[in-house]
Amino acid sequence: MNGKLPLLTAKELIKILNKFEFHVIRQKGSHIYLKHQDGRCTVVLLHTAEK
């Protein structure tokens, strides 16, 4: 393995996070906020080219 991570679009990343039970709680501009039921949160930046 070359040690590089795969490139993912924001939509692909959100789909993966949904499988780990993170759910979109809100969106403000290009920032999508996701939360897990145990309290963990994360933010994914959605670039305008992907909308």
Residue pairs with C-beta under 8 A, 6 or more apart in sequence:
8 16
9 50
10 32
10 44
10 45
10 46
10 47
10 50
11 46
11 50
13 44
14 24
14 32
14 34
14 44
17 34
17 42
17 44
20 36
21 36
21 37
22 34
22 35
22 36
22 40
22 42
23 34
23 35
23 36
24 32
24 33
24 34
25 33
25 34
25 35
26 32
26 33
27 33
27 46
30 45
30 46
30 47
30 48
31 43
31 44
31 45
31 46
32 43
32 44
32 45
32 46
33 41
33 42
33 43
34 41
34 42
34 43
34 44
35 41
